[in-house]
Amino acid sequence: MSQNLPEGFLIGKKIELRPMTKEIFKNLHPWMNDHRSRRLARHVLPVLEETTAHWIQEGKSAPSGVVMGIWTKFSQDSPSINIGFVSIFEIDWINRHGELGINLPNPTCWGQGYGQEAVNLMCQFSFSELNLEKVMAHVLEINIGSQKCMEKNNFHKDGTLRNHQFIDGKYENMTIFSILQHEFKPLEP
């Protein structure tokens, strides 16, 4: 099946970003309620398949956001598989900024550079195609992997929202990151 997929909408070295669909999301959904993933993605309540299908449909139809599936690149050794999604949402078209969100719900995909490349591709799209001036991201302070991902993509730490999210019985801080269009650097090909 994966070999017959068209080339991605945005293509990197390790991954491709493709438009997200309800059907594609069914492969990711089982991981959305995994404790390791959901606490870092700030999902407090169980995530239903219908809810996530609605999020994707809403993101695709609203002029205030773009949702893309993250796919590994096909090779002779391994098929292309959907490992997560990345989005730009709450786009303010007048002030030219939006918020970036990324979710790699399967922990076996963490720490392999997929997130860093997905963030970079989505920023490149946001600046060169959507003409945004700024991209922001809200990251839990306990989500070290996402913080490193933002830093490797040249995001600046703008501040901390103290005791902002209640997770596993205690309040956690939220870090606000941003990058301006002139600060963005695409990853080396």
N, C-alpha and C positions, 0 to 999 in steps of 0.2 A: 504493500500500500504506500509506504513512505517514498519509494522510488518514483512514483507517479505524481508526486506533488509538484506544483510549479515552483519556480525559484521564489525566494522570499521578496517581500516588499522592500526591506532594508537588509543588506547582506554584510556580515562581518567575517572574521577569520574562523571563529568557532561556532557561530550561531547565525540564524536568520530570523528576522521579525516578520510575521505574517498576520494578516487580519484575523482577529479572534472570532470564533463561532461557538454556539452552544454545543455542537457536536464535539468539537475539539476539547472543550472544557470538561467534558465527562471523564476524560483520562486524568485530569488534574484533581477533580473534585474529591476523590478519596483522601488526598493528602491535606485538604483544606482544614480538616478537623484534627489532624495530627497535633498533639500537644506542643511539640517543638516548633512547628511551623505557625500554628495559630496564635501563640503568645507573642511572637515577634511581629506578626502581621496585624496584631491588635484586634483579633476576632474573639470577643468575649462569649458570645452565644454560639451554639452549633450553627454551622453554615449549611443550609439546605441547597440541594441541587437547583431547585426552582429559583432561589434567591440569587445564586451566582449567574444563572442564565439571564435573569433580569438585569443584573449589573452589566453584563456584557452587552446585552441588547441596548440598554440605556446609554452606555458608552459609545456604541456604534452609531446611534441615531441622534445623539445630542450634539449640537455645535460646540459644546464646551469640553469635549474630550475625545481622545483617541486611545483605543485599547488594541494592543498587538500581542500575539502569542510568541513566545520565545521557543525556537526550534533548534536542536543541535543540527549541525550540517551532516548531510548524507556522505558516507564513504563506503568503500567496498567492505570494510570491516564492521560497520554499524549503520543501521537505518537512521533516518532523521526522526527524532521524537520531540513532542511538545513537552517542555519541562517547566513552563511557567508563563507569566504574562507581565507586561510592562505597559504603563499608561501615562498619558499627560491628561490631567483633568482639571476641572474648575478653571478653564482658560478664561482670562480676562482680556478680551480682544481690544479694549480701549487702552489699557495700561500695558498690554503686551507681556503678560506673565501667566504661568500655569504651574500646577503642582505635579511632580513626578511620583509615581507609585510603582513598585516592583514586587513581585511575589514569585519566588522559586519554592513552592511548597514542599517538594521532596528533599529532605536533608541530604540525600546522597549526591545532589547536584550542587551543594554549597562548597565554596572554597576552590572552585575550578575556573574562575574567571568569567563564567557565563553572565553573572549579574553585572560585572564591570562593563563588559562589552554591550549588554542590553541597554544599560543606562547611557553609555556613550552614543550608541546608535539613535536612541530616542532623543537625546539632547541635540545631536546633529540634525535630525529631522525637525525638531522644535525650532531651532535657530535658522536653518537654511530653507525650510519649506513653509513653516508656519510664521516665520518672521517674529518670533518671540524675543523679547529683550532679556527676560530672566526666567529661569526654571528653579523652583523650590522643591525641597523634600523635607518631610517630617519623619525623623527616625528615632525609635526608642533608644535611649542611652545604653540599655542592656544588649542591643542588637549590634554587636561589635563588627560583624561581617558587613552589614549595610553601611555602617559608619566608615569603614575602610574603603568600601566601594565608592562612596561619595568623595572621600579625600583623594583617591586615585584618579577620579575624574575631574579634579581641580575645583570641586565645590568648596565654598567657604562656610565655616561654622558661624552662623549669625547670632545664635543665642540658645538658651535653654529654657524650656517651659518646665518649671519645677513641679514635682508630684502631679504630673499631668495625666497619667494613665494607671488604672488600678489593675494589676496583673498578679496572679498567684498570691493573693492575700496582702499585697503591699503596693504602695504608689511608686511609680517609676517616672523618671524625668524623660522629656522628649527634646531632642536636639533639632534645631531648625538649620537646614543647609540651603545655600543658594549658589547659583552660578550665573554670571552675566554673559551675554552673547560674545563680547570681545575676550572673555576669559576662557572660552571653550577651546579645547584642543582635541581633534579626532585621534583615536588610537592609531598607532603605526600599522600600515597594511601588512 
